[in-house]
């Protein structure tokens, strides 16, 4: 078995950009910056433009090149004018390079394009003093400068290893859909521990709550954790003591990161750095149908409106939880749930213990010594759905009831129609037209129409994060 140093040396040869690749990317990045600055002179209130992100820091991974150009506005410029201006500049710049533009959303809308297979983002922020933030992205230039000040020796390559590891293990990405580690957070962790290998060893021994304060903004762990409400992972932003860089990391992704680190430290292997698209072939319908066999999967297909991804996924996750609560209230045991979205299509999946409930169920009443015991007897003695009882067993009343509907599809449809499910307001219209599937063949048919959904549903049925899926191979 190879040791960690042998593995990381081999991985770096694959993920570190060559000198030719680096020079090509930097030529494009610098030319973009020049054009942005040139065009920005035609607009008032623009103070500067800078390269940000992994390209500016020199920490990008081969094959994941992305150029971020931030246009810095005066704090006197209103938000609406800032947004209108950046969209105009972004469209002009990317089209000048022969690329096609797409509108994207973070806190502000921004323009994305693809030039020579490289993603380009033209983003707006305010140029303000630390702590005087007008938007979340105002910190980005300070983040870039901070990381660059720490890039001594081989730390840039160590960061590349950390990013590749997180990507392959499925914990990279701070967006709501993922709930994982941002690029900036991966850089801070690597810097804090002095390299990738040291970080993996440390993470494998993490026990939440984990506290990291590189610049010592707080006097001790207790003070910091209390200030942030005792999150599972607290990484104090070196440039903003009031911000937890790890706020987006869910308990699930934190736990997966710890487990992946334990497994890598125990058995170092290059497979921990291969992203899913490099190791997973697209699954066939035969494999999907085989995985569906005997499983109780409930599917909901919705047509959703185009909106910023974090907004949409916030609504999706809220609705998933509301539906799960409704199902469990009705007596359906839910093992797992997840969702997939592409374009205007969203599919929610729930794995249940059963898709049909028994025709009869036992309803527990109050103890006979309580004041409402007589009310319970009167109510259920006359009820049409009472099959047997009420009777007394021990100190408590019981009654056997019948169900008008037993199918999960019928029961959920009734509750959704009545508005008796906690659904995000943004998905209310979509839920009214939802299509519900409870047969494996119906869900398989849906998978046959979209290869990306087919891959998602197979991974949902397999129920293993990427690093565990590859471990089983």
C-alpha positions as a Markdown table, in Angstrom:
| # | Residue | x | y | z |
|---|---|---|---|---|
| 1 | Unk | 0.0 | 0.0 | 0.0 |
| 2 | Unk | 1.3 | 3.5 | -0.9 |
| 3 | Unk | 1.8 | 6.0 | 1.9 |
| 4 | Unk | 0.2 | 9.5 | 1.9 |
| 5 | Unk | 3.3 | 11.2 | 0.4 |
| 6 | Unk | 3.5 | 8.8 | -2.5 |
| 7 | Unk | -0.2 | 9.2 | -3.3 |
| 8 | Unk | -0.3 | 13.0 | -3.1 |
| 9 | Unk | 2.9 | 13.2 | -5.3 |
| 10 | Unk | 1.1 | 11.2 | -8.0 |
| 11 | Unk | -2.1 | 13.1 | -7.7 |
| 12 | Unk | -0.4 | 16.5 | -8.0 |
| 13 | Unk | 1.1 | 15.4 | -11.3 |
| 14 | Unk | -2.5 | 15.2 | -12.6 |
| 15 | Unk | -4.2 | 18.2 | -10.9 |
| 16 | Unk | -1.4 | 20.8 | -11.1 |
| 17 | Unk | -1.6 | 22.9 | -14.2 |
| 18 | Unk | 1.4 | 22.8 | -16.5 |
| 19 | Unk | 3.4 | 26.0 | -17.1 |
| 20 | Unk | 1.9 | 26.3 | -20.6 |
| 21 | Unk | -1.6 | 25.9 | -19.2 |
| 22 | Unk | -1.0 | 28.4 | -16.5 |
| 23 | Unk | 0.4 | 31.0 | -18.9 |
| 24 | Unk | -2.5 | 30.5 | -21.3 |
| 25 | Unk | -5.0 | 31.0 | -18.5 |
| 26 | Unk | -3.3 | 34.1 | -17.1 |
| 27 | Unk | -3.1 | 35.7 | -20.6 |
| 28 | Unk | -6.8 | 35.3 | -20.9 |
| 29 | Unk | -7.4 | 36.5 | -17.3 |
| 30 | Unk | -5.2 | 39.6 | -17.7 |
| 31 | Unk | -6.7 | 40.5 | -21.1 |
| 32 | Unk | -10.2 | 40.2 | -19.6 |
| 33 | Unk | -9.3 | 42.4 | -16.8 |
| 34 | Unk | -7.8 | 45.0 | -19.2 |
| 35 | Unk | -11.0 | 45.1 | -21.2 |
| 36 | Unk | -13.2 | 45.3 | -18.2 |
| 37 | Unk | -11.2 | 48.3 | -16.9 |
| 38 | Unk | -11.4 | 49.9 | -20.3 |
| 39 | Unk | -15.1 | 49.6 | -20.6 |
| 40 | Unk | -15.7 | 50.5 | -17.0 |
| 41 | Unk | -14.3 | 54.0 | -17.7 |
| 42 | Unk | -17.6 | 54.7 | -19.4 |
| 43 | Unk | -19.6 | 54.4 | -16.2 |
| 44 | Unk | -19.6 | 56.6 | -13.1 |
| 45 | Unk | -19.0 | 55.2 | -9.7 |
| 46 | Unk | -16.6 | 52.4 | -10.7 |
| 47 | Unk | -13.4 | 52.6 | -8.7 |
| 48 | Unk | -11.4 | 49.5 | -9.7 |
| 49 | Unk | -11.5 | 46.0 | -11.2 |
| 50 | Unk | -9.6 | 43.0 | -9.9 |
| 51 | Unk | -9.0 | 39.3 | -10.6 |
| 52 | Unk | -10.3 | 37.2 | -7.7 |
| 53 | Unk | -10.9 | 33.5 | -7.0 |
| 54 | Unk | -8.5 | 30.6 | -7.5 |
| 55 | Unk | -6.9 | 32.1 | -10.6 |
| 56 | Unk | -5.9 | 35.3 | -8.7 |
| 57 | Unk | -4.5 | 33.1 | -5.9 |
| 58 | Unk | -2.9 | 30.5 | -8.1 |
| 59 | Unk | -4.8 | 27.6 | -6.4 |
| 60 | Unk | -6.9 | 26.3 | -9.3 |
| 61 | Unk | -7.1 | 22.6 | -10.3 |
| 62 | Unk | -6.4 | 21.5 | -13.9 |
| 63 | Unk | -9.6 | 21.1 | -15.7 |
| 64 | Unk | -11.5 | 23.4 | -13.4 |
| 65 | Unk | -10.2 | 26.8 | -14.6 |
| 66 | Unk | -12.5 | 29.7 | -13.8 |
| 67 | Unk | -11.8 | 33.4 | -14.1 |
| 68 | Unk | -13.5 | 35.8 | -11.8 |
| 69 | Unk | -13.3 | 39.6 | -12.5 |
| 70 | Unk | -14.7 | 41.8 | -9.7 |
| 71 | Unk | -15.7 | 45.3 | -10.6 |
| 72 | Unk | -15.5 | 47.5 | -7.5 |
| 73 | Unk | -18.2 | 50.2 | -7.1 |
| 74 | Unk | -18.3 | 53.3 | -4.9 |
| 75 | Unk | -20.5 | 52.8 | -1.8 |
| 76 | Unk | -22.5 | 55.8 | -3.0 |
| 77 | Unk | -23.9 | 53.9 | -6.0 |
| 78 | Unk | -27.4 | 52.4 | -5.4 |
| 79 | Unk | -27.8 | 48.7 | -5.6 |
| 80 | Unk | -30.2 | 48.9 | -8.6 |
| 81 | Unk | -27.7 | 50.9 | -10.6 |
| 82 | Unk | -24.8 | 48.6 | -9.6 |
| 83 | Unk | -26.8 | 45.6 | -10.9 |
| 84 | Unk | -27.8 | 47.3 | -14.1 |
| 85 | Unk | -24.2 | 48.4 | -14.8 |
| 86 | Unk | -22.5 | 45.1 | -14.1 |
| 87 | Unk | -24.9 | 43.3 | -16.5 |
| 88 | Unk | -24.2 | 45.8 | -19.2 |
| 89 | Unk | -20.4 | 45.5 | -18.7 |
| 90 | Unk | -20.5 | 41.7 | -18.4 |
| 91 | Unk | -22.4 | 41.3 | -21.6 |
| 92 | Unk | -20.3 | 43.7 | -23.6 |
| 93 | Unk | -17.0 | 42.1 | -22.4 |
| 94 | Unk | -17.9 | 38.5 | -22.9 |
| 95 | Unk | -19.4 | 39.1 | -26.3 |
| 96 | Unk | -16.3 | 41.1 | -27.3 |
| 97 | Unk | -14.3 | 37.9 | -26.7 |
| 98 | Unk | -16.8 | 35.9 | -28.8 |
| 99 | Unk | -18.5 | 34.1 | -25.9 |
| 100 | Unk | -22.1 | 33.6 | -25.0 |
| 101 | Unk | -23.4 | 35.1 | -21.8 |
| 102 | Unk | -25.7 | 33.7 | -19.1 |
| 103 | Unk | -27.3 | 35.6 | -16.2 |
| 104 | Unk | -26.4 | 34.2 | -12.8 |
| 105 | Unk | -27.4 | 35.1 | -9.3 |
| 106 | Unk | -25.5 | 35.4 | -6.0 |
| 107 | Unk | -26.3 | 38.3 | -3.7 |
| 108 | Unk | -26.3 | 40.4 | -6.9 |
| 109 | Unk | -26.9 | 39.2 | -10.4 |
| 110 | Unk | -23.7 | 38.7 | -12.4 |
| 111 | Unk | -22.7 | 37.6 | -15.9 |
| 112 | Unk | -21.2 | 34.3 | -16.7 |
| 113 | Unk | -19.7 | 33.2 | -20.0 |
| 114 | Unk | -17.5 | 30.5 | -21.5 |
| 115 | Unk | -14.3 | 31.4 | -23.4 |
| 116 | Unk | -12.1 | 28.6 | -24.8 |
| 117 | Unk | -13.8 | 26.1 | -22.5 |
| 118 | Unk | -13.0 | 28.4 | -19.5 |
| 119 | Unk | -15.8 | 29.8 | -17.3 |
| 120 | Unk | -15.7 | 33.5 | -16.9 |
| 121 | Unk | -17.6 | 35.5 | -14.3 |
| 122 | Unk | -18.0 | 39.3 | -14.2 |
| 123 | Unk | -19.1 | 40.3 | -10.7 |
| 124 | Unk | -19.9 | 43.5 | -9.0 |
| 125 | Unk | -19.0 | 44.4 | -5.4 |
| 126 | Unk | -18.6 | 47.6 | -3.3 |
| 127 | Unk | -15.2 | 48.9 | -2.4 |
| 128 | Unk | -15.4 | 49.4 | 1.3 |
| 129 | Unk | -13.3 | 49.2 | 4.4 |
| 130 | Unk | -13.2 | 45.9 | 6.4 |
| 131 | Unk | -16.3 | 45.6 | 8.6 |
| 132 | Unk | -18.3 | 48.1 | 6.5 |
| 133 | Unk | -19.7 | 45.5 | 4.2 |
| 134 | Unk | -22.7 | 46.4 | 2.0 |
| 135 | Unk | -22.9 | 42.9 | 0.5 |
| 136 | Unk | -21.4 | 39.5 | 1.1 |
| 137 | Unk | -19.1 | 39.7 | -1.9 |
| 138 | Unk | -17.4 | 42.9 | -0.7 |
| 139 | Unk | -15.2 | 40.6 | 1.5 |
| 140 | Unk | -13.8 | 38.7 | -1.6 |
| 141 | Unk | -10.9 | 41.1 | -2.4 |
| 142 | Unk | -9.8 | 40.9 | 1.2 |
| 143 | Unk | -10.1 | 37.1 | 1.1 |
| 144 | Unk | -7.9 | 37.0 | -2.0 |
| 145 | Unk | -5.3 | 39.3 | -0.5 |
| 146 | Unk | -5.2 | 37.3 | 2.8 |
| 147 | Unk | -4.7 | 33.9 | 1.0 |
| 148 | Unk | -2.0 | 35.3 | -1.3 |
| 149 | Unk | -0.1 | 36.6 | 1.8 |
| 150 | Unk | 0.0 | 33.0 | 3.1 |
| 151 | Unk | 1.1 | 31.3 | -0.1 |
| 152 | Unk | 4.6 | 30.4 | 0.9 |
| 153 | Unk | 6.5 | 27.4 | -0.2 |
| 154 | Unk | 4.3 | 24.7 | -1.7 |
| 155 | Unk | 1.1 | 25.7 | 0.1 |
| 156 | Unk | -0.6 | 26.4 | -3.3 |
| 157 | Unk | -0.2 | 22.8 | -4.3 |
| 158 | Unk | -1.3 | 21.6 | -0.8 |
| 159 | Unk | -4.5 | 23.7 | -1.4 |
| 160 | Unk | -5.0 | 22.0 | -4.8 |
| 161 | Unk | -4.8 | 18.6 | -3.0 |
| 162 | Unk | -7.4 | 19.7 | -0.5 |
| 163 | Unk | -9.8 | 21.0 | -3.1 |
| 164 | Unk | -9.4 | 17.8 | -5.2 |
| 165 | Unk | -10.0 | 15.7 | -2.1 |
| 166 | Unk | -13.2 | 17.6 | -1.2 |
| 167 | Unk | -14.5 | 17.5 | -4.8 |
| 168 | Unk | -14.0 | 13.8 | -5.1 |
| 169 | Unk | -15.6 | 13.1 | -1.7 |
| 170 | Unk | -18.7 | 15.2 | -2.6 |
| 171 | Unk | -18.2 | 17.8 | 0.2 |
| 172 | Unk | -17.0 | 20.7 | -1.9 |
| 173 | Unk | -19.4 | 23.7 | -2.6 |
| 174 | Unk | -21.0 | 26.1 | -0.2 |
| 175 | Unk | -24.2 | 26.5 | -2.2 |
| 176 | Unk | -27.5 | 25.4 | -0.5 |
| 177 | Unk | -27.9 | 22.4 | -2.8 |
| 178 | Unk | -24.6 | 21.0 | -1.5 |
| 179 | Unk | -24.1 | 22.5 | 1.9 |
| 180 | Unk | -20.4 | 21.8 | 1.9 |
| 181 | Unk | -17.0 | 23.6 | 2.0 |
| 182 | Unk | -16.3 | 26.7 | 0.0 |
| 183 | Unk | -13.0 | 27.2 | -1.9 |
| 184 | Unk | -12.0 | 29.9 | 0.6 |
| 185 | Unk | -12.7 | 27.5 | 3.5 |
| 186 | Unk | -10.6 | 24.7 | 1.9 |
| 187 | Unk | -7.7 | 27.2 | 1.6 |
| 188 | Unk | -8.0 | 28.3 | 5.2 |
| 189 | Unk | -8.0 | 24.8 | 6.5 |
| 190 | Unk | -4.9 | 23.9 | 4.5 |
| 191 | Unk | -3.1 | 27.0 | 5.7 |
| 192 | Unk | -4.2 | 26.5 | 9.3 |
| 193 | Unk | -2.8 | 23.0 | 9.5 |
| 194 | Unk | 0.3 | 23.7 | 7.3 |
| 195 | Unk | -0.6 | 21.4 | 4.4 |
| 196 | Unk | -3.0 | 18.8 | 3.1 |
| 197 | Unk | -1.6 | 15.8 | 4.9 |
| 198 | Unk | -1.5 | 17.5 | 8.3 |
| 199 | Unk | -5.1 | 18.7 | 7.7 |
| 200 | Unk | -6.4 | 15.2 | 6.9 |
| 201 | Unk | -4.8 | 13.8 | 10.1 |
| 202 | Unk | -6.4 | 16.7 | 12.1 |
| 203 | Unk | -9.8 | 16.3 | 10.5 |
| 204 | Unk | -9.8 | 12.6 | 11.0 |
| 205 | Unk | -9.7 | 13.3 | 14.8 |
| 206 | Unk | -12.2 | 16.2 | 14.8 |
| 207 | Unk | -15.0 | 16.0 | 17.3 |
| 208 | Unk | -17.6 | 18.7 | 16.9 |
| 209 | Unk | -17.9 | 21.5 | 17.8 |
| 210 | Unk | -14.6 | 22.3 | 16.0 |
| 211 | Unk | -13.1 | 25.7 | 16.5 |
| 212 | Unk | -10.5 | 27.4 | 14.3 |
| 213 | Unk | -9.4 | 31.0 | 14.7 |
| 214 | Unk | -6.3 | 31.5 | 12.7 |
| 215 | Unk | -5.8 | 35.2 | 13.5 |
| 216 | Unk | -6.9 | 34.9 | 17.2 |
| 217 | Unk | -9.9 | 37.2 | 17.0 |
| 218 | Unk | -11.3 | 35.6 | 20.2 |
| 219 | Unk | -9.6 | 35.1 | 23.5 |
| 220 | Unk | -10.7 | 31.4 | 23.8 |
| 221 | Unk | -12.9 | 28.6 | 22.4 |
| 222 | Unk | -15.7 | 29.2 | 24.8 |
| 223 | Unk | -16.1 | 32.9 | 23.9 |
| 224 | Unk | -16.1 | 32.2 | 20.2 |
| 225 | Unk | -18.5 | 29.3 | 20.3 |
| 226 | Unk | -21.0 | 31.2 | 22.4 |
| 227 | Unk | -20.7 | 34.2 | 20.1 |
| 228 | Unk | -21.8 | 32.0 | 17.1 |
| 229 | Unk | -24.3 | 29.8 | 18.8 |
| 230 | Unk | -22.1 | 26.7 | 19.1 |
| 231 | Unk | -22.1 | 25.5 | 15.4 |
| 232 | Unk | -20.6 | 22.1 | 14.5 |
| 233 | Unk | -17.7 | 23.8 | 12.7 |
| 234 | Unk | -16.6 | 27.3 | 13.5 |
| 235 | Unk | -13.9 | 28.9 | 11.3 |
| 236 | Unk | -13.6 | 32.5 | 12.1 |
| 237 | Unk | -13.0 | 34.6 | 9.0 |
| 238 | Unk | -9.5 | 36.2 | 9.3 |
| 239 | Unk | -10.8 | 39.4 | 7.7 |
| 240 | Unk | -14.1 | 39.6 | 9.6 |
| 241 | Unk | -14.3 | 38.3 | 13.2 |
| 242 | Unk | -18.2 | 38.3 | 13.0 |
| 243 | Unk | -18.4 | 35.8 | 10.2 |
| 244 | Unk | -18.2 | 32.0 | 10.4 |
| 245 | Unk | -16.6 | 30.9 | 7.1 |
| 246 | Unk | -18.1 | 27.4 | 7.7 |
| 247 | Unk | -21.7 | 28.6 | 8.3 |
| 248 | Unk | -22.9 | 26.9 | 5.1 |
| 249 | Unk | -21.5 | 23.4 | 6.1 |
| 250 | Unk | -24.2 | 21.1 | 7.1 |
| 251 | Unk | -23.8 | 18.4 | 9.8 |
| 252 | Unk | -24.0 | 15.8 | 7.1 |
| 253 | Unk | -21.1 | 17.2 | 5.0 |
| 254 | Unk | -19.0 | 17.8 | 8.1 |
| 255 | Unk | -19.5 | 14.2 | 9.1 |
| 256 | Unk | -18.7 | 12.9 | 5.6 |
| 257 | Unk | -15.5 | 15.0 | 5.5 |
| 258 | Unk | -14.4 | 13.5 | 8.9 |
| 259 | Unk | -15.2 | 10.0 | 7.7 |
| 260 | Unk | -13.5 | 10.5 | 4.3 |
| 261 | Unk | -10.4 | 11.8 | 6.1 |
| 262 | Unk | -10.4 | 8.8 | 8.5 |
| 263 | Unk | -10.6 | 6.4 | 5.5 |
| 264 | Unk | -7.9 | 8.2 | 3.5 |
| 265 | Unk | -5.5 | 8.3 | 6.5 |
| 266 | Unk | -6.2 | 4.6 | 7.1 |
| 267 | Unk | -5.7 | 3.5 | 3.5 |
| 268 | Unk | -4.2 | 6.3 | 1.3 |
| 269 | Unk | -5.3 | 5.9 | -2.4 |
| 270 | Unk | -5.6 | 8.1 | -5.5 |
| 271 | Unk | -9.3 | 7.1 | -5.7 |
| 272 | Unk | -10.0 | 9.7 | -3.0 |
| 273 | Unk | -9.1 | 12.4 | -5.5 |
| 274 | Unk | -11.1 | 11.2 | -8.5 |
| 275 | Unk | -14.3 | 13.2 | -9.0 |
| 276 | Unk | -17.5 | 11.1 | -9.7 |
| 277 | Unk | -17.5 | 12.0 | -13.4 |
| 278 | Unk | -14.1 | 10.4 | -13.7 |
| 279 | Unk | -14.9 | 7.1 | -12.1 |
| 280 | Unk | -18.6 | 6.5 | -12.6 |
| 281 | Unk | -19.8 | 5.5 | -16.0 |
| 282 | Unk | -23.4 | 6.4 | -16.8 |
| 283 | Unk | -25.7 | 3.8 | -15.5 |
| 284 | Unk | -28.0 | 1.8 | -17.8 |
| 285 | Unk | -31.7 | 1.5 | -17.5 |
| 286 | Unk | -31.2 | -2.2 | -16.6 |
| 287 | Unk | -29.1 | -1.2 | -13.6 |
| 288 | Unk | -31.7 | 1.4 | -12.5 |
| 289 | Unk | -34.6 | -1.1 | -12.8 |
| 290 | Unk | -32.5 | -3.7 | -10.9 |
| 291 | Unk | -31.8 | -1.1 | -8.1 |
| 292 | Unk | -35.5 | -0.1 | -8.0 |
| 293 | Unk | -36.7 | -3.7 | -7.6 |
| 294 | Unk | -38.4 | -4.3 | -4.2 |
| 295 | Unk | -37.8 | -0.7 | -3.1 |
| 296 | Unk | -40.6 | 1.6 | -1.9 |
| 297 | Unk | -39.8 | 4.9 | -3.8 |
| 298 | Unk | -42.2 | 7.8 | -3.9 |
| 299 | Unk | -41.5 | 10.4 | -6.6 |
| 300 | Unk | -42.9 | 13.9 | -7.1 |
| 301 | Unk | -42.3 | 15.7 | -10.4 |
| 302 | Unk | -42.7 | 19.4 | -10.5 |
| 303 | Unk | -42.2 | 22.2 | -13.1 |
| 304 | Unk | -40.5 | 25.0 | -11.3 |
| 305 | Unk | -39.8 | 28.6 | -12.3 |
| 306 | Unk | -36.3 | 29.7 | -13.2 |
| 307 | Unk | -34.7 | 31.5 | -10.2 |
| 308 | Unk | -31.3 | 31.9 | -8.5 |
| 309 | Unk | -30.1 | 28.3 | -7.5 |
| 310 | Unk | -29.8 | 29.1 | -3.8 |
| 311 | Unk | -33.3 | 30.5 | -3.7 |
| 312 | Unk | -34.7 | 27.5 | -5.6 |
| 313 | Unk | -32.8 | 25.0 | -3.5 |
| 314 | Unk | -33.8 | 26.7 | -0.3 |
| 315 | Unk | -37.5 | 26.2 | -1.4 |
| 316 | Unk | -36.9 | 22.6 | -2.4 |
| 317 | Unk | -35.2 | 21.6 | 0.9 |
| 318 | Unk | -38.0 | 23.3 | 2.9 |
| 319 | Unk | -40.6 | 21.5 | 0.9 |
| 320 | Unk | -38.9 | 18.2 | 1.2 |
| 321 | Unk | -38.9 | 18.5 | 5.0 |
| 322 | Unk | -42.6 | 19.5 | 4.9 |
| 323 | Unk | -43.6 | 16.5 | 2.8 |
| 324 | Unk | -41.6 | 14.1 | 5.0 |
| 325 | Unk | -43.3 | 15.5 | 8.1 |
| 326 | Unk | -46.7 | 15.0 | 6.5 |
| 327 | Unk | -45.9 | 11.4 | 5.4 |
| 328 | Unk | -44.7 | 10.5 | 8.9 |
| 329 | Unk | -47.8 | 12.1 | 10.5 |
| 330 | Unk | -49.9 | 9.8 | 8.4 |
| 331 | Unk | -47.9 | 6.7 | 9.5 |
| 332 | Unk | -45.4 | 6.3 | 6.6 |
| 333 | Unk | -41.9 | 5.7 | 7.8 |
| 334 | Unk | -39.4 | 7.7 | 5.7 |
| 335 | Unk | -35.9 | 6.3 | 5.4 |
| 336 | Unk | -34.4 | 8.9 | 3.2 |
| 337 | Unk | -35.2 | 11.8 | 0.8 |
| 338 | Unk | -33.5 | 14.0 | -1.7 |
| 339 | Unk | -34.2 | 16.0 | -4.8 |
| 340 | Unk | -32.8 | 16.7 | -8.3 |
| 341 | Unk | -33.3 | 19.7 | -10.5 |
| 342 | Unk | -32.4 | 20.7 | -14.1 |
| 343 | Unk | -33.8 | 23.6 | -16.0 |
| 344 | Unk | -37.5 | 23.9 | -15.0 |
| 345 | Unk | -37.8 | 20.2 | -13.9 |
| 346 | Unk | -37.5 | 19.1 | -10.3 |
| 347 | Unk | -38.0 | 15.6 | -9.0 |
| 348 | Unk | -38.3 | 14.8 | -5.3 |
| 349 | Unk | -37.7 | 11.3 | -4.1 |
| 350 | Unk | -38.6 | 9.6 | -0.8 |
| 351 | Unk | -37.7 | 6.1 | 0.2 |
| 352 | Unk | -40.4 | 4.6 | 2.5 |
| 353 | Unk | -40.8 | 1.5 | 4.5 |
| 354 | Unk | -44.1 | 0.9 | 2.6 |
| 355 | Unk | -46.2 | 2.5 | -0.1 |
| 356 | Unk | -49.6 | 1.3 | 1.3 |
| 357 | Unk | -50.7 | 1.5 | 4.9 |
| 358 | Unk | -52.8 | -1.3 | 6.6 |
| 359 | Unk | -56.6 | -0.9 | 6.3 |
| 360 | Unk | -56.9 | -0.6 | 10.1 |
| 361 | Unk | -54.8 | 1.2 | 12.7 |
| 362 | Unk | -54.8 | 1.4 | 16.5 |
| 363 | Unk | -55.6 | 4.9 | 17.9 |
| 364 | Unk | -54.4 | 5.6 | 21.4 |
| 365 | Unk | -56.7 | 7.5 | 23.7 |
| 366 | Unk | -56.1 | 9.2 | 27.1 |
| 367 | Unk | -55.9 | 7.5 | 30.5 |
| 368 | Unk | -59.4 | 7.0 | 32.0 |
| 369 | Unk | -58.6 | 9.2 | 34.9 |
| 370 | Unk | -58.1 | 12.3 | 32.7 |
| 371 | Unk | -60.9 | 14.8 | 32.2 |
| 372 | Unk | -61.1 | 14.2 | 28.4 |
| 373 | Unk | -61.6 | 10.4 | 28.7 |
| 374 | Unk | -65.4 | 10.7 | 28.4 |
| 375 | Unk | -65.1 | 13.1 | 25.4 |
| 376 | Unk | -62.9 | 10.5 | 23.7 |
| 377 | Unk | -65.5 | 7.7 | 24.3 |
| 378 | Unk | -68.4 | 9.8 | 23.0 |
| 379 | Unk | -66.5 | 10.9 | 19.9 |
| 380 | Unk | -65.1 | 7.6 | 18.8 |
| 381 | Unk | -68.2 | 5.5 | 19.8 |
| 382 | Unk | -70.2 | 7.3 | 17.1 |
| 383 | Unk | -67.5 | 7.7 | 14.5 |
| 384 | Unk | -68.1 | 5.9 | 11.1 |
| 385 | Unk | -64.4 | 5.0 | 10.9 |
| 386 | Unk | -64.5 | 3.1 | 14.2 |
| 387 | Unk | -64.1 | -0.6 | 13.7 |
| 388 | Unk | -63.8 | -1.7 | 17.3 |
| 389 | Unk | -63.9 | -0.1 | 20.7 |
| 390 | Unk | -63.3 | 2.0 | 22.6 |
| 391 | Unk | -61.8 | -0.4 | 25.1 |
| 392 | Unk | -59.6 | -0.1 | 28.2 |
| 393 | Unk | -56.2 | -1.7 | 28.4 |
| 394 | Unk | -54.3 | -0.9 | 31.6 |
| 395 | Unk | -55.1 | 2.7 | 32.3 |
| 396 | Unk | -55.6 | 3.9 | 28.8 |
| 397 | Unk | -58.4 | 4.0 | 26.2 |
| 398 | Unk | -57.9 | 2.5 | 22.7 |
| 399 | Unk | -60.0 | 2.3 | 19.5 |
| 400 | Unk | -59.5 | 0.5 | 16.2 |
| 401 | Unk | -60.0 | 2.8 | 13.2 |
| 402 | Unk | -60.3 | 2.2 | 9.5 |
| 403 | Unk | -58.5 | 4.2 | 6.8 |
| 404 | Unk | -60.5 | 5.7 | 3.9 |
| 405 | Unk | -57.3 | 5.7 | 1.9 |
| 406 | Unk | -54.3 | 3.5 | 2.2 |
| 407 | Unk | -52.1 | 4.4 | -0.8 |
| 408 | Unk | -49.4 | 7.0 | -0.2 |
| 409 | Unk | -50.2 | 8.6 | -3.5 |
| 410 | Unk | -53.9 | 9.1 | -2.6 |
| 411 | Unk | -53.1 | 10.3 | 1.0 |
| 412 | Unk | -50.4 | 12.7 | -0.1 |
| 413 | Unk | -52.6 | 14.1 | -2.9 |
| 414 | Unk | -55.5 | 14.8 | -0.5 |
| 415 | Unk | -53.2 | 16.6 | 2.0 |
| 416 | Unk | -51.6 | 18.6 | -0.8 |
| 417 | Unk | -55.0 | 19.6 | -2.2 |
| 418 | Unk | -56.1 | 20.7 | 1.3 |
| 419 | Unk | -53.0 | 22.7 | 1.8 |
| 420 | Unk | -52.2 | 20.5 | 4.7 |
| 421 | Unk | -48.5 | 20.2 | 4.0 |
| 422 | Unk | -45.8 | 22.8 | 4.8 |
| 423 | Unk | -44.7 | 23.8 | 1.3 |
| 424 | Unk | -42.5 | 26.7 | 0.4 |
| 425 | Unk | -44.5 | 29.7 | -0.9 |
| 426 | Unk | -42.3 | 29.8 | -4.0 |
| 427 | Unk | -43.2 | 26.2 | -5.0 |
| 428 | Unk | -46.9 | 26.5 | -4.1 |
| 429 | Unk | -48.1 | 26.8 | -7.8 |
| 430 | Unk | -45.8 | 23.9 | -8.8 |
| 431 | Unk | -47.1 | 21.7 | -6.1 |
| 432 | Unk | -50.7 | 22.2 | -7.3 |
| 433 | Unk | -49.7 | 20.6 | -10.6 |
| 434 | Unk | -47.4 | 18.0 | -9.2 |
| 435 | Unk | -47.3 | 14.5 | -10.7 |
| 436 | Unk | -46.9 | 11.7 | -8.1 |
| 437 | Unk | -45.3 | 8.4 | -8.9 |
| 438 | Unk | -45.2 | 5.3 | -6.6 |
| 439 | Unk | -44.4 | 2.5 | -9.0 |
| 440 | Unk | -40.9 | 1.5 | -9.9 |
| 441 | Unk | -41.8 | 1.4 | -13.6 |
| 442 | Unk | -43.1 | 4.9 | -13.5 |
| 443 | Unk | -40.0 | 6.2 | -12.0 |
| 444 | Unk | -37.8 | 4.1 | -14.3 |
| 445 | Unk | -39.7 | 5.6 | -17.3 |
| 446 | Unk | -38.9 | 9.1 | -16.0 |
| 447 | Unk | -35.2 | 8.1 | -15.6 |
| 448 | Unk | -35.1 | 6.8 | -19.2 |
| 449 | Unk | -35.8 | 10.3 | -20.5 |
| 450 | Unk | -32.9 | 12.1 | -18.8 |
| 451 | Unk | -29.5 | 10.6 | -18.4 |
| 452 | Unk | -28.5 | 13.0 | -15.6 |
| 453 | Unk | -31.6 | 12.1 | -13.6 |
| 454 | Unk | -30.9 | 8.4 | -14.3 |
| 455 | Unk | -27.4 | 8.9 | -12.7 |
| 456 | Unk | -29.0 | 10.8 | -9.8 |
| 457 | Unk | -31.6 | 8.1 | -9.0 |
| 458 | Unk | -29.0 | 5.3 | -9.2 |
| 459 | Unk | -26.8 | 7.2 | -6.7 |
| 460 | Unk | -29.9 | 7.9 | -4.5 |
| 461 | Unk | -30.8 | 4.1 | -4.5 |
| 462 | Unk | -27.1 | 3.2 | -3.9 |
| 463 | Unk | -27.1 | 5.6 | -0.9 |
| 464 | Unk | -23.4 | 6.0 | -0.6 |
| 465 | Unk | -21.4 | 9.2 | -0.7 |
| 466 | Unk | -18.7 | 9.1 | -3.5 |
| 467 | Unk | -15.8 | 8.1 | -1.4 |
| 468 | Unk | -17.8 | 5.2 | 0.1 |
| 469 | Unk | -19.2 | 4.1 | -3.2 |
| 470 | Unk | -15.6 | 3.8 | -4.6 |
| 471 | Unk | -14.5 | 2.1 | -1.4 |
| 472 | Unk | -17.0 | -0.7 | -2.1 |
| 473 | Unk | -15.8 | -1.3 | -5.7 |
